[in-house]
Amino acid sequence: MPELSWKKSSFSGGDDGQACLELALGADDILHLRESDDPDVIITTTAPKLRTFVLGAQAGEFDHLA
């Protein structure tokens, strides 16, 4: 896998000890997501699928899972 350029939200703290979500855009517009405190675990998806998931989470569609 080619080297990915990971980005994190400006809302994340600058302290390396803080866990935050990081995103990287890979080949063929595939999004890679990882948690900064466990960088070896990477989830891949597409922008439309991630958008659908985020909108569903905001709408409470997954609240019954908590």
HTML snippet that shows the backbone in 3Dmol.js (N, CA, C, O; Angstrom):
<script src="https://3Dmol.org/build/3Dmol-min.js"></script>
<div id="view" style="width:600px;height:400px;position:relative"></div>
<script>
const pdb = `
ATOM      1  N   MET A   1       0.855  -1.174   0.000  1.00  0.00           N
ATOM      2  CA  MET A   1       0.000   0.000   0.000  1.00  0.00           C
ATOM      3  C   MET A   1       0.903   1.239   0.000  1.00  0.00           C
ATOM      4  O   MET A   1       1.836   1.321   0.798  1.00  0.00           O
ATOM      5  N   PRO A   2       0.635   2.189  -0.877  1.00  0.00           N
ATOM      6  CA  PRO A   2       1.437   3.418  -0.873  1.00  0.00           C
ATOM      7  C   PRO A   2       1.242   4.200   0.427  1.00  0.00           C
ATOM      8  O   PRO A   2       0.228   4.052   1.109  1.00  0.00           O
ATOM      9  N   GLU A   3       2.209   5.013   0.747  1.00  0.00           N
ATOM     10  CA  GLU A   3       2.133   5.842   1.955  1.00  0.00           C
ATOM     11  C   GLU A   3       0.934   6.784   1.875  1.00  0.00           C
ATOM     12  O   GLU A   3       0.726   7.450   0.861  1.00  0.00           O
ATOM     13  N   LEU A   4       0.158   6.833   2.938  1.00  0.00           N
ATOM     14  CA  LEU A   4      -1.018   7.697   2.993  1.00  0.00           C
ATOM     15  C   LEU A   4      -0.694   8.955   3.784  1.00  0.00           C
ATOM     16  O   LEU A   4       0.104   8.923   4.721  1.00  0.00           O
ATOM     17  N   SER A   5      -1.312  10.050   3.404  1.00  0.00           N
ATOM     18  CA  SER A   5      -1.162  11.311   4.121  1.00  0.00           C
ATOM     19  C   SER A   5      -2.363  11.472   5.044  1.00  0.00           C
ATOM     20  O   SER A   5      -3.449  11.836   4.593  1.00  0.00           O
ATOM     21  N   TRP A   6      -2.175  11.203   6.329  1.00  0.00           N
ATOM     22  CA  TRP A   6      -3.257  11.218   7.309  1.00  0.00           C
ATOM     23  C   TRP A   6      -3.546  12.641   7.762  1.00  0.00           C
ATOM     24  O   TRP A   6      -2.636  13.438   7.989  1.00  0.00           O
ATOM     25  N   LYS A   7      -4.830  12.940   7.889  1.00  0.00           N
ATOM     26  CA  LYS A   7      -5.296  14.252   8.358  1.00  0.00           C
ATOM     27  C   LYS A   7      -6.220  14.032   9.545  1.00  0.00           C
ATOM     28  O   LYS A   7      -6.964  13.053   9.602  1.00  0.00           O
ATOM     29  N   LYS A   8      -6.156  14.965  10.495  1.00  0.00           N
ATOM     30  CA  LYS A   8      -7.102  14.903  11.606  1.00  0.00           C
ATOM     31  C   LYS A   8      -7.797  16.245  11.728  1.00  0.00           C
ATOM     32  O   LYS A   8      -7.304  17.262  11.239  1.00  0.00           O
ATOM     33  N   SER A   9      -8.923  16.237  12.370  1.00  0.00           N
ATOM     34  CA  SER A   9      -9.729  17.431  12.542  1.00  0.00           C
ATOM     35  C   SER A   9      -8.976  18.489  13.328  1.00  0.00           C
ATOM     36  O   SER A   9      -8.184  18.175  14.217  1.00  0.00           O
ATOM     37  N   SER A  10      -9.228  19.742  12.992  1.00  0.00           N
ATOM     38  CA  SER A  10      -8.647  20.837  13.760  1.00  0.00           C
ATOM     39  C   SER A  10      -9.240  20.892  15.169  1.00  0.00           C
ATOM     40  O   SER A  10      -8.703  21.580  16.038  1.00  0.00           O
ATOM     41  N   PHE A  11     -10.335  20.180  15.401  1.00  0.00           N
ATOM     42  CA  PHE A  11     -10.950  20.119  16.725  1.00  0.00           C
ATOM     43  C   PHE A  11     -10.186  19.170  17.640  1.00  0.00           C
ATOM     44  O   PHE A  11     -10.362  19.207  18.858  1.00  0.00           O
ATOM     45  N   SER A  12      -9.329  18.310  17.057  1.00  0.00           N
ATOM     46  CA  SER A  12      -8.524  17.392  17.855  1.00  0.00           C
ATOM     47  C   SER A  12      -7.410  18.183  18.529  1.00  0.00           C
ATOM     48  O   SER A  12      -6.889  19.144  17.963  1.00  0.00           O
ATOM     49  N   GLY A  13      -7.057  17.779  19.716  1.00  0.00           N
ATOM     50  CA  GLY A  13      -5.971  18.450  20.409  1.00  0.00           C
ATOM     51  C   GLY A  13      -4.633  18.142  19.764  1.00  0.00           C
ATOM     52  O   GLY A  13      -4.500  17.151  19.045  1.00  0.00           O
ATOM     53  N   GLY A  14      -3.659  18.971  20.011  1.00  0.00           N
ATOM     54  CA  GLY A  14      -2.339  18.776  19.442  1.00  0.00           C
ATOM     55  C   GLY A  14      -1.512  17.741  20.174  1.00  0.00           C
ATOM     56  O   GLY A  14      -0.477  17.308  19.667  1.00  0.00           O
ATOM     57  N   ASP A  15      -1.945  17.337  21.353  1.00  0.00           N
ATOM     58  CA  ASP A  15      -1.220  16.363  22.155  1.00  0.00           C
ATOM     59  C   ASP A  15      -1.280  14.996  21.492  1.00  0.00           C
ATOM     60  O   ASP A  15      -2.366  14.510  21.177  1.00  0.00           O
ATOM     61  N   ASP A  16      -0.123  14.367  21.275  1.00  0.00           N
ATOM     62  CA  ASP A  16      -0.088  13.054  20.634  1.00  0.00           C
ATOM     63  C   ASP A  16      -0.780  11.983  21.469  1.00  0.00           C
ATOM     64  O   ASP A  16      -1.160  10.943  20.931  1.00  0.00           O
ATOM     65  N   GLY A  17      -0.951  12.206  22.750  1.00  0.00           N
ATOM     66  CA  GLY A  17      -1.602  11.220  23.597  1.00  0.00           C
ATOM     67  C   GLY A  17      -3.112  11.189  23.439  1.00  0.00           C
ATOM     68  O   GLY A  17      -3.761  10.268  23.935  1.00  0.00           O
ATOM     69  N   GLN A  18      -3.685  12.174  22.762  1.00  0.00           N
ATOM     70  CA  GLN A  18      -5.133  12.217  22.613  1.00  0.00           C
ATOM     71  C   GLN A  18      -5.561  11.351  21.433  1.00  0.00           C
ATOM     72  O   GLN A  18      -4.937  11.379  20.372  1.00  0.00           O
ATOM     73  N   ALA A  19      -6.616  10.592  21.625  1.00  0.00           N
ATOM     74  CA  ALA A  19      -7.163   9.767  20.554  1.00  0.00           C
ATOM     75  C   ALA A  19      -8.041  10.628  19.659  1.00  0.00           C
ATOM     76  O   ALA A  19      -8.858  11.414  20.138  1.00  0.00           O
ATOM     77  N   CYS A  20      -7.862  10.471  18.366  1.00  0.00           N
ATOM     78  CA  CYS A  20      -8.711  11.196  17.434  1.00  0.00           C
ATOM     79  C   CYS A  20      -8.839  10.385  16.146  1.00  0.00           C
ATOM     80  O   CYS A  20      -8.017   9.514  15.861  1.00  0.00           O
ATOM     81  N   LEU A  21      -9.855  10.677  15.396  1.00  0.00           N
ATOM     82  CA  LEU A  21     -10.079  10.022  14.122  1.00  0.00           C
ATOM     83  C   LEU A  21      -9.225  10.700  13.067  1.00  0.00           C
ATOM     84  O   LEU A  21      -9.174  11.927  12.989  1.00  0.00           O
ATOM     85  N   GLU A  22      -8.556   9.891  12.257  1.00  0.00           N
ATOM     86  CA  GLU A  22      -7.727  10.407  11.174  1.00  0.00           C
ATOM     87  C   GLU A  22      -8.244   9.855   9.855  1.00  0.00           C
ATOM     88  O   GLU A  22      -8.686   8.708   9.786  1.00  0.00           O
ATOM     89  N   LEU A  23      -8.188  10.668   8.810  1.00  0.00           N
ATOM     90  CA  LEU A  23      -8.651  10.286   7.477  1.00  0.00           C
ATOM     91  C   LEU A  23      -7.520  10.456   6.476  1.00  0.00           C
ATOM     92  O   LEU A  23      -6.677  11.343   6.616  1.00  0.00           O
ATOM     93  N   ALA A  24      -7.512   9.591   5.461  1.00  0.00           N
ATOM     94  CA  ALA A  24      -6.563   9.718   4.356  1.00  0.00           C
ATOM     95  C   ALA A  24      -7.278   9.305   3.081  1.00  0.00           C
ATOM     96  O   ALA A  24      -8.057   8.352   3.075  1.00  0.00           O
ATOM     97  N   LEU A  25      -7.010  10.021   2.010  1.00  0.00           N
ATOM     98  CA  LEU A  25      -7.575   9.684   0.714  1.00  0.00           C
ATOM     99  C   LEU A  25      -6.560   8.849  -0.045  1.00  0.00           C
ATOM    100  O   LEU A  25      -5.417   9.263  -0.244  1.00  0.00           O
ATOM    101  N   GLY A  26      -6.994   7.663  -0.466  1.00  0.00           N
ATOM    102  CA  GLY A  26      -6.111   6.759  -1.193  1.00  0.00           C
ATOM    103  C   GLY A  26      -6.465   6.696  -2.662  1.00  0.00           C
ATOM    104  O   GLY A  26      -7.231   7.512  -3.173  1.00  0.00           O
ATOM    105  N   ALA A  27      -5.898   5.718  -3.325  1.00  0.00           N
ATOM    106  CA  ALA A  27      -6.141   5.512  -4.750  1.00  0.00           C
ATOM    107  C   ALA A  27      -7.613   5.247  -5.003  1.00  0.00           C
ATOM    108  O   ALA A  27      -8.313   4.706  -4.147  1.00  0.00           O
ATOM    109  N   ASP A  28      -8.079   5.630  -6.182  1.00  0.00           N
ATOM    110  CA  ASP A  28      -9.470   5.413  -6.590  1.00  0.00           C
ATOM    111  C   ASP A  28     -10.474   6.045  -5.637  1.00  0.00           C
ATOM    112  O   ASP A  28     -11.587   5.540  -5.490  1.00  0.00           O
ATOM    113  N   ASP A  29     -10.093   7.151  -4.983  1.00  0.00           N
ATOM    114  CA  ASP A  29     -10.969   7.890  -4.071  1.00  0.00           C
ATOM    115  C   ASP A  29     -11.480   7.040  -2.910  1.00  0.00           C
ATOM    116  O   ASP A  29     -12.596   7.237  -2.430  1.00  0.00           O
ATOM    117  N   ILE A  30     -10.663   6.105  -2.469  1.00  0.00           N
ATOM    118  CA  ILE A  30     -11.010   5.302  -1.294  1.00  0.00           C
ATOM    119  C   ILE A  30     -10.558   6.055  -0.048  1.00  0.00           C
ATOM    120  O   ILE A  30      -9.408   6.483   0.046  1.00  0.00           O
ATOM    121  N   LEU A  31     -11.477   6.214   0.913  1.00  0.00           N
ATOM    122  CA  LEU A  31     -11.156   6.858   2.186  1.00  0.00           C
ATOM    123  C   LEU A  31     -10.663   5.805   3.173  1.00  0.00           C
ATOM    124  O   LEU A  31     -11.216   4.709   3.266  1.00  0.00           O
ATOM    125  N   HIS A  32      -9.629   6.158   3.896  1.00  0.00           N
ATOM    126  CA  HIS A  32      -9.074   5.303   4.934  1.00  0.00           C
ATOM    127  C   HIS A  32      -9.283   6.020   6.253  1.00  0.00           C
ATOM    128  O   HIS A  32      -8.976   7.206   6.373  1.00  0.00           O
ATOM    129  N   LEU A  33      -9.803   5.312   7.238  1.00  0.00           N
ATOM    130  CA  LEU A  33     -10.067   5.888   8.557  1.00  0.00           C
ATOM    131  C   LEU A  33      -9.326   5.067   9.596  1.00  0.00           C
ATOM    132  O   LEU A  33      -9.254   3.841   9.503  1.00  0.00           O
ATOM    133  N   ARG A  34      -8.778   5.754  10.581  1.00  0.00           N
ATOM    134  CA  ARG A  34      -8.129   5.058  11.697  1.00  0.00           C
ATOM    135  C   ARG A  34      -8.239   5.908  12.950  1.00  0.00           C
ATOM    136  O   ARG A  34      -8.464   7.116  12.880  1.00  0.00           O
ATOM    137  N   GLU A  35      -8.079   5.272  14.080  1.00  0.00           N
ATOM    138  CA  GLU A  35      -8.035   5.942  15.378  1.00  0.00           C
ATOM    139  C   GLU A  35      -6.560   6.167  15.700  1.00  0.00           C
ATOM    140  O   GLU A  35      -5.761   5.235  15.607  1.00  0.00           O
ATOM    141  N   SER A  36      -6.195   7.367  16.069  1.00  0.00           N
ATOM    142  CA  SER A  36      -4.779   7.693  16.258  1.00  0.00           C
ATOM    143  C   SER A  36      -4.111   6.829  17.328  1.00  0.00           C
ATOM    144  O   SER A  36      -2.907   6.586  17.249  1.00  0.00           O
ATOM    145  N   ASP A  37      -4.857   6.365  18.319  1.00  0.00           N
ATOM    146  CA  ASP A  37      -4.243   5.536  19.364  1.00  0.00           C
ATOM    147  C   ASP A  37      -4.145   4.064  18.969  1.00  0.00           C
ATOM    148  O   ASP A  37      -3.605   3.267  19.736  1.00  0.00           O
ATOM    149  N   ASP A  38      -4.651   3.678  17.791  1.00  0.00           N
ATOM    150  CA  ASP A  38      -4.528   2.309  17.275  1.00  0.00           C
ATOM    151  C   ASP A  38      -4.359   2.383  15.752  1.00  0.00           C
ATOM    152  O   ASP A  38      -5.235   1.929  15.016  1.00  0.00           O
ATOM    153  N   PRO A  39      -3.252   2.945  15.272  1.00  0.00           N
ATOM    154  CA  PRO A  39      -3.098   3.256  13.852  1.00  0.00           C
ATOM    155  C   PRO A  39      -2.982   2.057  12.919  1.00  0.00           C
ATOM    156  O   PRO A  39      -3.064   2.217  11.702  1.00  0.00           O
ATOM    157  N   ASP A  40      -2.792   0.861  13.469  1.00  0.00           N
ATOM    158  CA  ASP A  40      -2.685  -0.318  12.602  1.00  0.00           C
ATOM    159  C   ASP A  40      -4.043  -0.834  12.141  1.00  0.00           C
ATOM    160  O   ASP A  40      -4.116  -1.617  11.195  1.00  0.00           O
ATOM    161  N   VAL A  41      -5.118  -0.406  12.796  1.00  0.00           N
ATOM    162  CA  VAL A  41      -6.474  -0.809  12.412  1.00  0.00           C
ATOM    163  C   VAL A  41      -7.039   0.280  11.501  1.00  0.00           C
ATOM    164  O   VAL A  41      -7.266   1.411  11.930  1.00  0.00           O
ATOM    165  N   ILE A  42      -7.261  -0.080  10.238  1.00  0.00           N
ATOM    166  CA  ILE A  42      -7.710   0.885   9.238  1.00  0.00           C
ATOM    167  C   ILE A  42      -8.998   0.391   8.596  1.00  0.00           C
ATOM    168  O   ILE A  42      -9.093  -0.764   8.181  1.00  0.00           O
ATOM    169  N   ILE A  43      -9.980   1.267   8.518  1.00  0.00           N
ATOM    170  CA  ILE A  43     -11.248   0.976   7.850  1.00  0.00           C
ATOM    171  C   ILE A  43     -11.244   1.720   6.522  1.00  0.00           C
ATOM    172  O   ILE A  43     -10.826   2.876   6.460  1.00  0.00           O
ATOM    173  N   THR A  44     -11.700   1.074   5.469  1.00  0.00           N
ATOM    174  CA  THR A  44     -11.780   1.738   4.175  1.00  0.00           C
ATOM    175  C   THR A  44     -13.236   1.853   3.742  1.00  0.00           C
ATOM    176  O   THR A  44     -14.055   0.979   4.029  1.00  0.00           O
ATOM    177  N   THR A  45     -13.544   2.939   3.051  1.00  0.00           N
ATOM    178  CA  THR A  45     -14.896   3.188   2.560  1.00  0.00           C
ATOM    179  C   THR A  45     -14.807   4.223   1.442  1.00  0.00           C
ATOM    180  O   THR A  45     -13.717   4.599   1.010  1.00  0.00           O
ATOM    181  N   THR A  46     -15.948   4.665   0.993  1.00  0.00           N
ATOM    182  CA  THR A  46     -16.005   5.730  -0.005  1.00  0.00           C
ATOM    183  C   THR A  46     -16.671   6.947   0.626  1.00  0.00           C
ATOM    184  O   THR A  46     -17.353   6.826   1.643  1.00  0.00           O
ATOM    185  N   ALA A  47     -16.478   8.111   0.030  1.00  0.00           N
ATOM    186  CA  ALA A  47     -17.083   9.335   0.563  1.00  0.00           C
ATOM    187  C   ALA A  47     -18.607   9.244   0.634  1.00  0.00           C
ATOM    188  O   ALA A  47     -19.180   9.630   1.652  1.00  0.00           O
ATOM    189  N   PRO A  48     -19.291   8.748  -0.410  1.00  0.00           N
ATOM    190  CA  PRO A  48     -20.755   8.655  -0.304  1.00  0.00           C
ATOM    191  C   PRO A  48     -21.215   7.726   0.827  1.00  0.00           C
ATOM    192  O   PRO A  48     -22.194   8.024   1.511  1.00  0.00           O
ATOM    193  N   LYS A  49     -20.525   6.623   1.024  1.00  0.00           N
ATOM    194  CA  LYS A  49     -20.912   5.696   2.092  1.00  0.00           C
ATOM    195  C   LYS A  49     -20.648   6.302   3.468  1.00  0.00           C
ATOM    196  O   LYS A  49     -21.453   6.134   4.384  1.00  0.00           O
ATOM    197  N   LEU A  50     -19.530   7.005   3.616  1.00  0.00           N
ATOM    198  CA  LEU A  50     -19.244   7.657   4.889  1.00  0.00           C
ATOM    199  C   LEU A  50     -20.262   8.755   5.165  1.00  0.00           C
ATOM    200  O   LEU A  50     -20.727   8.899   6.296  1.00  0.00           O
ATOM    201  N   ARG A  51     -20.603   9.511   4.166  1.00  0.00           N
ATOM    202  CA  ARG A  51     -21.614  10.569   4.310  1.00  0.00           C
ATOM    203  C   ARG A  51     -22.941   9.974   4.768  1.00  0.00           C
ATOM    204  O   ARG A  51     -23.581  10.513   5.671  1.00  0.00           O
ATOM    205  N   THR A  52     -23.358   8.874   4.157  1.00  0.00           N
ATOM    206  CA  THR A  52     -24.611   8.211   4.535  1.00  0.00           C
ATOM    207  C   THR A  52     -24.561   7.744   5.991  1.00  0.00           C
ATOM    208  O   THR A  52     -25.532   7.895   6.732  1.00  0.00           O
ATOM    209  N   PHE A  53     -23.426   7.178   6.389  1.00  0.00           N
ATOM    210  CA  PHE A  53     -23.281   6.724   7.769  1.00  0.00           C
ATOM    211  C   PHE A  53     -23.372   7.890   8.748  1.00  0.00           C
ATOM    212  O   PHE A  53     -24.093   7.809   9.743  1.00  0.00           O
ATOM    213  N   VAL A  54     -22.644   8.981   8.473  1.00  0.00           N
ATOM    214  CA  VAL A  54     -22.644  10.140   9.368  1.00  0.00           C
ATOM    215  C   VAL A  54     -24.044  10.742   9.482  1.00  0.00           C
ATOM    216  O   VAL A  54     -24.490  11.076  10.580  1.00  0.00           O
ATOM    217  N   LEU A  55     -24.732  10.878   8.359  1.00  0.00           N
ATOM    218  CA  LEU A  55     -26.095  11.412   8.398  1.00  0.00           C
ATOM    219  C   LEU A  55     -27.020  10.504   9.200  1.00  0.00           C
ATOM    220  O   LEU A  55     -27.869  10.991   9.946  1.00  0.00           O
ATOM    221  N   GLY A  56     -26.868   9.199   9.056  1.00  0.00           N
ATOM    222  CA  GLY A  56     -27.665   8.257   9.838  1.00  0.00           C
ATOM    223  C   GLY A  56     -27.374   8.363  11.321  1.00  0.00           C
ATOM    224  O   GLY A  56     -28.290   8.315  12.142  1.00  0.00           O
ATOM    225  N   ALA A  57     -26.097   8.507  11.671  1.00  0.00           N
ATOM    226  CA  ALA A  57     -25.727   8.655  13.085  1.00  0.00           C
ATOM    227  C   ALA A  57     -26.303   9.949  13.659  1.00  0.00           C
ATOM    228  O   ALA A  57     -26.806   9.966  14.783  1.00  0.00           O
ATOM    229  N   GLN A  58     -26.228  11.023  12.888  1.00  0.00           N
ATOM    230  CA  GLN A  58     -26.789  12.296  13.344  1.00  0.00           C
ATOM    231  C   GLN A  58     -28.298  12.205  13.536  1.00  0.00           C
ATOM    232  O   GLN A  58     -28.855  12.870  14.410  1.00  0.00           O
ATOM    233  N   ALA A  59     -28.955  11.391  12.732  1.00  0.00           N
ATOM    234  CA  ALA A  59     -30.410  11.249  12.809  1.00  0.00           C
ATOM    235  C   ALA A  59     -30.841  10.254  13.883  1.00  0.00           C
ATOM    236  O   ALA A  59     -32.037  10.058  14.098  1.00  0.00           O
ATOM    237  N   GLY A  60     -29.876   9.620  14.563  1.00  0.00           N
ATOM    238  CA  GLY A  60     -30.212   8.696  15.639  1.00  0.00           C
ATOM    239  C   GLY A  60     -30.533   7.280  15.185  1.00  0.00           C
ATOM    240  O   GLY A  60     -31.079   6.494  15.959  1.00  0.00           O
ATOM    241  N   GLU A  61     -30.204   6.945  13.947  1.00  0.00           N
ATOM    242  CA  GLU A  61     -30.541   5.617  13.426  1.00  0.00           C
ATOM    243  C   GLU A  61     -29.830   4.472  14.148  1.00  0.00           C
ATOM    244  O   GLU A  61     -30.254   3.321  14.049  1.00  0.00           O
ATOM    245  N   PHE A  62     -28.764   4.778  14.865  1.00  0.00           N
ATOM    246  CA  PHE A  62     -27.997   3.711  15.534  1.00  0.00           C
ATOM    247  C   PHE A  62     -28.114   3.788  17.048  1.00  0.00           C
ATOM    248  O   PHE A  62     -27.428   3.055  17.761  1.00  0.00           O
ATOM    249  N   ASP A  63     -28.971   4.662  17.544  1.00  0.00           N
ATOM    250  CA  ASP A  63     -29.102   4.848  18.982  1.00  0.00           C
ATOM    251  C   ASP A  63     -29.499   3.569  19.706  1.00  0.00           C
ATOM    252  O   ASP A  63     -29.139   3.387  20.868  1.00  0.00           O
ATOM    253  N   HIS A  64     -30.219   2.698  19.055  1.00  0.00           N
ATOM    254  CA  HIS A  64     -30.664   1.457  19.704  1.00  0.00           C
ATOM    255  C   HIS A  64     -29.497   0.490  19.949  1.00  0.00           C
ATOM    256  O   HIS A  64     -29.657  -0.486  20.683  1.00  0.00           O
ATOM    257  N   LEU A  65     -28.348   0.740  19.358  1.00  0.00           N
ATOM    258  CA  LEU A  65     -27.189  -0.140  19.531  1.00  0.00           C
ATOM    259  C   LEU A  65     -26.391   0.168  20.792  1.00  0.00           C
ATOM    260  O   LEU A  65     -25.566  -0.637  21.224  1.00  0.00           O
ATOM    261  N   ALA A  66     -26.638   1.333  21.377  1.00  0.00           N
ATOM    262  CA  ALA A  66     -25.863   1.747  22.563  1.00  0.00           C
ATOM    263  C   ALA A  66     -26.405   1.123  23.816  1.00  0.00           C
ATOM    264  O   ALA A  66     -25.877   1.360  24.903  1.00  0.00           O
TER     265      ALA A  66
END
`;
const viewer = $3Dmol.createViewer("view");
viewer.addModel(pdb, "pdb");
viewer.setStyle({}, {cartoon: {color: "spectrum"}});
viewer.zoomTo();
viewer.render();
</script>
